[in-house]
Amino acid sequence: MSDSQNGLTPSPPTSGSADSSPTEQTRPRRKRWAPKVKTGCITCRVRRVKCDETKPHCKRCTAYGYVCDGYATTPGLPVSAAHQNHNTVRKSAAGFDPLHVVLDGRVAPPEWDFMESCRYYIEAILPMRQRDLDYAQQGAINLSTRNRPAFLLAMTAHRIGLISNAIDTLPHPSQMTSIAPLWSKLHSYMVHSIQEINTYIEGRSAFTKVQALLRISDLLSVELTLLGTAWRAHNSGFLTLLDSCNKAQINLPSSPIMATITQFQIAVAVVANTTSPASNQIHELDFYTLEEIANYFSVQIYAELPCPTELFLEMMRITKLRRLAMTSRNYFDAITPALDAILARIHAFDPETWDEPYHVPDQPEFLLMARVFKCSIALYANLSLPPPTSQSTPEVLKSWASRRIALREELLQLMRESFAILPSKAALCWPVAVAGVAVADGSEEDKVFIVSTFQTEQDKVPECWYVPKFYIEKLRGFWASGKLGWEDCWDEPFAPMA
């Protein structure tokens, strides 16, 4: 930040300075003041900086993370009077508009929050990323070019996540009252981001659409990090906005960041649908063809879901069959043929020849992960689409159960092999969700293995990407219920990659 923005200028040398020349001592002192600003928003006028006068919120305030206080309604009204008048109106309206209540609670000045977040990133986050092999190529980011509201939001959420992990409690304001000011900051930044998104959505250019998509992804990341309840709304909103851009033939610029966030949103939606009831799905995925889904997902290896694209599409097909099975009366006529074709394609997939447009690295962990997802997706089909007892013979049911046990044992063995070589276990979040259902009627040793895996990873990697305590509690509750069905465990929307 510049000196002119902070109102700070170097102090002139004193007359008693030994290094001062006679010329310097006699030179008249000149005060440097920021220019008086007679137009612009109230915030810029108070700060004495040039305002671009964009309505309803100026771009300078938005770019630097300030709350733009709008414009004086009376021409020529002094700044102090206008500011006071605006605050009076704002306070009177606060009882009717909860957004202003949150915004008024922001901690001033915003620069302090930003500098504090920069220091937190450098001291707390960067060392963890640099020691993790997954981030060897992308350890540091350019803090000077970051979108301030998004950066503040991400850093605050990350801090809350680490504190939650340290005190072994779920990240929720009611359970973490000791850090209430931190929660207030988080909510303030979220409100500001939502207002920013609404402004961008109203724009018609490709640039404004991209900015809206970026900010929606920021909110989704925070909701997943802190187990928020609005993650599905952000995911659905992203997919809807992207689809509307495609249908309106708005050519969004192709960039690595756009490819990354789109892949992220697609992966979250597809995986969340697997662990959500068949009657409560993210239907915005239906806007896209399988070919489009494949193009979005195959831009690069996805660290938290290193699943081959071919198998990723089979995961989607299985989920769609679950929705069909919910309405179909005859399982063997409507479900069996399509399910047999899916299982045949999964069986035919060869991890040894797995390749993608980005070219799969020739490393043993990638071959192992391909085997893990091949097995876990076949097991997902077995668990979520069993033949109904009323329409099946004992032989069919016995064969189905035997297949489930064989796939379960294979998956548990592959997971044990993976734990020995993977630097981070985040890649196994979804396979563990599948294994968690499969061991419902298994041994206590298998259940202890799954739980201890989460706890070990939580202690080893103090990031917000670990499978949270809620995950373990969810599976333990399912095991204690005595139920075995997929829909019995995932009876409410859940994102395994949280």
N, C-alpha and C positions, 0 to 999 in steps of 0.2 A: 504494500500500500504506500502511496506517495506521501511526502511530507505535507503537500497542500491539502490532502484529504484529512489528515489528522490535525492540521493546524500547528504542526511542530516545525520549527526551523532551528538550525544550529545557532548556539549562543555565540555572540561576537566576543572576540578576545577582550579581556579586561585591560585597563590602563597599566596595571602592574605586571603584566605578563612579560617574562624575560625574552620571549621569542617575538614580541611585537615590534615592528619597525615604527619609526616616527610618523611615517606616512599613514600607517594603519591606525596609529593612536589618534591622529587628528581627523581621520575620515569620519564624517557624520554618520551616526547610526540611522539605518533605514528600517522601518518596520515593514514586515511582509504580512499582509492580510489577504485572506481569501476574498475574491470579488463579491460584492453585494449582488445578490440575485433577486430581481424584482418579479420574475415570472417563474413558472414551474410548480411542481408539487410542493406541499408544505414540508415534507421530509427533506427534499433537496435544498429548499430555501433555508431551513434551519441549519443544515450542514454547510451552506454556502458553496454549493457545487452546481455546475451547469446541469440543467434538467432537459431531457428530450421532449417532455410534455406529452408523452403518450398516455392516452386515456384507456381504461380507468386507472391503470397503474403504470408508472413510467418504467422504461426499460432499465435505467440505471439502478433504481431500487431493486428491481427484480433480479438483475444480474448479480448484485452484491449482497443479496440476502436480507435487504431491509424490508420492513413493512411500510409500503407507500401509503401515506396518510391522505392522499387525494389532493384536491385543489380548492383554494379559497373561493367561495361563491361570490364575494363582494369585491369588484375590481379596486385595486389600490389599498386594500385592507392590509395593515402592517402584519408582518409575519407572526409576531408574538400574539397579536389579537386574533389572527386567523387560526393559529395553532390552538389557542385557548378555546375559541369558539368551536373549532372542529372537535376538540376533546370533549366539550360539553355535550355536543350532539352525539358523539360516539358513545359516551357513558350512558346517555339516556336511551340509546338504541341497544345497548349491550344486553339488557334484559330480554330483548326480543330476538337478538341474533347471537347464538352461542359461539359462532366463529370469532366475533370480535372479543368475546370474553377470553377466549384462548389466546388471541393475538395480543391483547393488552397485557398478558402475563409474560411476554417475551422479556428476556434479560437483555438490557442495554449496557454497553454498546455491542452491536452484532460482531464487530471486529474481534472482540475478546473471545466470543464463542468460537469463531473461526480459527483464531490462533491456538486456542486450547485444543480444538479438534486436530489441528495440524500436529501439535506436539504429541497428542495421544496416538495419532497414526504412526508417527516416526518412532516413538518409544515403545508402543505396545503391539501394533499390528505388523509393521514392517519387519521386525526381527523374526516373527513367526513365519511370515511368508518367505523370507530369505532362507530359512533353515528347512523349508519344505520343498522337496524336489519338484513338486507340481508347479511351483511358482518361480523356478530358477530363471525363466525368461521374462517374467513380468512382475518382478518384486516391487519396484517403486512406481509411483504415479506422479505426474506433474501437478502439484497442489495448486499452483498458480492458475491453472486452466480449468480446474474443477468447477462444476456448478455448485455454488455455495449452499443453497438450501438442500440439495441432494447430498452433498458431502456432510453437512452438519447432521442431517437425518441419519445417514449411514453410521457415522461415528457414535452418535448417541445410542442408537440401537445396539451397536456392537458392545458398547460399555455396559449397557443394561444386561445383555446376554452373558457377558463374562461375570458380572456380579451375581446373576442368577445361578450360574454354574458354581461359583465359589461358595454360595450359601446353601446350595442344594435345594432350590425351590423353583417353582414354575415362574416364568417371567410375567408377572401380572401386577398392576398397581396395588391391588388389595393385599398382596402377599409381600410387597416390597415397599412398605410405607416409609422406610428410612431414607429412600432416595426419591421422595416425592418431587423435589425440584427437577430431577433428571427426567422423570416422566412428563412433567409439565413442559419442559423444553421439547421433548419428543413430540408431544401432541401439537405444540405450536408449529413445529417444522412440518408436520404432516398436514395441518390445515393450510399452511402457506403453499405446500406442494400441490394440494388439491385445487386451490384457487388458480395456481399457475397452469395446471393441466386444463382446467375449464377454459382459460383464456386461449391456450394454444389450440384446443379442439375447435374453437370458433373460427380460427384462421383457415384460409383456403389453400395456402401454399404448402408445398412438400416439406419445407423447413419447419413450419409450425406443427405439422403432423408428426414429424420425426421427434421433435422436442416433447410432444405429448406422450408418444410411445416410450421415450426414454424415462420420463418422470413417472409414468405408470409402473414401469419395471422397478424403479427405485422403491416405490411404495410396496410392491409385491415382495421384494427382497426383505424389507423390514417386517412385514406381516409374517413371513415365513420364519424369520429369525426369532421373533418374539411370540410365536404361536398366536398371532392375532386372528380375529374372526373375519376380516374383510379380504383375505387373500383370494378367495374365489371371485369376488366382485372385481378386483383388479385384473385377475387373469381373464375373466370374461370380457371386461372392458377393452383390454389390449387386443384380444382376438377379434372383437367386433370392429374396433377402429381400423385394424390392419385390413380386415376384409372390405370395409367400406372404401378404403384407399384403393384397393385392388379393383373393385367394381367401378369406382369413379375414374379409373385409369390415372390416378395420381402416381407419377413415377417417383417413388421414394429413392433417394440416393443409396447406392450400394456401398456399404462401408463395413469394416470389421465389427464395429460396435453394434450396428443394426443387426448384422447376422448373429452376433452373440446373444443379444437380448431376445431375438425372435426364437432362436433355438431354446433358450431358457424358458420362455413362455410356453412353447409347444411341449417341451419335456414335462414341465410342471402339470399341464392340463392332462396329458395322456396318462402320466403316472398317477395323478390324483384320482382320475376316473376309475382306475383299477381298485383303489382302496376307498371308494365311495359306493354307497348303495346303487344298485342298477336303476333305481327310481329317482336318483338325485345326482345327475351327471352334469358336467360342463358341456352343454349341447353346442356351444359356439364352435367346437371342433368340427362339427358337421358342415361348416361353411367351406371346408377345405377338402380337396381330393387327397387320396393316398399319395399320389405323385408329388403334390405340393408339400405334404407333411414330410415326405422323404427328402425333398430338397432343403427344407428348413432345418431338418435335424442333422443332415450329413455335411454341414459346412466345416465342422471340426470335431475333435474328440471332446465329449462332454464329461468332465472330470467326475461329477456326481452320478452320472449314468452312462458309463462307457459301454453302451449296448450297441451291437451291430444294427444298422438301419433295417436290414431285412427282418430281424427279430423284433425290432421296435414296432414295425407295421403289424406283425402278427399279434403283438400285445394289444394293439388297437382293435384288431378284428375280433379277438376274444372278448374284449369289453363290449363291443357292439352285439355279439351273440348273447351276452348276459342280458342286455336290454331286450333282445328278441325273445329270450327264454321266459322273461317276466310276463309277456303277453301271449306267447304261443301255447296252445293246448296240447299239441302232439310233439313231444321232444324228438322222437326218432325220425319224423318226417321233416321238421323244420330246422333242428339243431344238428343232428348227427352228421349229415353229409358235409355241411360247412366245417364242422369241428374236425372231422376226419381229414379234410383237405389242409386245414391249418396244422394239425399234428404231423401230417406227412411232410409239409414244407419245413417245419422245425426240425424234424428228424434228418432231412436231407441237407440241412445247413452244415457246412464243414468249417469249424473254427480255424483249421490250418490254412484255408484259402480266403479267409475274411479280408476284404479290402473295401476301402471307401474312397470318395473323391479326394479327400485330404491325405490319403495313403496311411495306413495303419503302421505305427512304428514297429520295427522288428525286435520286440522285447517280449520276454516270457510272460510278464504280467498281463499283456493285452490278449495273448492267446488264452490265458487262464480266465480272464474276465469274459471272453466270448463263450467259453464253456459254461461258466456260471450262469450267464443270461440264457443260454440255450436250455439249460436244465430248469432254471427257475420259471421261465415262461411256459414250458411244457407242464410244470407243476401247477402254475397259476390256472391253466386251462382245466387241469384235472380237479382242482379244488373248487373252482367257481362254477363249473358246468357239469356236475355229476348227473348221471341219469336218474330220473325220479323213481323212487322205490315202487310206486304203484304201476309203473309201466315196464318194469325190468324183471328179469328172471334172477334167481339167486346166483347163477353162474356169471351173469353180466356184472352184478354188483360186486362179487368177489374179485373178478378180474380188474375192475376199476380200483378197488381198494388196494390190491396187490401192486398195481402200477403206481399208485400214490406213495406207498411205502418205499418202493424202489427209488423213485425220483427224490423223495425226501432224504434218504440215506446218501444218495449221490450228491445232492446239493450241500448237505452238511459237511461232507468230506471235502468238496471243492472250496467251501468257505474256510475250513481249517487250513487248507493249503494257501488260500489267498491271504489270510492274516499273517502268514509267515513272510510274505514278500511285499505286500502293499505298504507304502509309507503312510497312507491315510485310509481309513475304513469307510469314508463317506460314500465310496463307490458301491458299497454293499447295502445301502439303506433299503432299496426296494427288494433285492433278493432275501434280506432278512425278514421283511414284511411277509413274504411268501412262506418262508421257513417257519415263522412264528405261528401261522395257522396250521401248517403241516404237522407240527409237533404237539398239537393239542391232545392227541391220544398217544403221544410218544413217551419216551422215558423222561424222568426228572433230570437226568444228566444232560439231555439235549436242551431242556428249558434253561437249566443253569448256564449252559454254554452260551446261549443267545443273550441272556441278561448280563453275564459277566463280560461278554464282548463289548457291549455298549458302555458299561462302567469303566472298563479298561481304556477304551478309546476316549471317553470323556476326560479321564485324568491325564492321558498322554498328550492330547491335542486340545489346549484350552481355547478353541475357536468356537464360534457360534454355529458351526456346521454339524456338530455331533448330533446323533439321534437323541432327542431330549428325554427327560424323565417321563414326560407324558406318554412317550412311545412304550416304555417299559410297563408303565401302569396299565396302558391299554391292553397289552398282551396278557399281563397277569390276570386282569379282570376277565378276559376271554377264557383263559385256561381254567380259572376257578368256576366258571359258569357250567362247565361240563358239555358245552356245545362244540360242534366240530365244523359247521358250515362257514363258508367264506363271508356270506352276508351277515352271519351272526357276529363275526369279529369286526368287520368294517361296516358297522351299521350307521355311521355318520361320516360326512366328508372329512377326509384326512389326507394330508400331503406328506408322504414318507420322506421327501427330500427337505423337510423343514429343518 
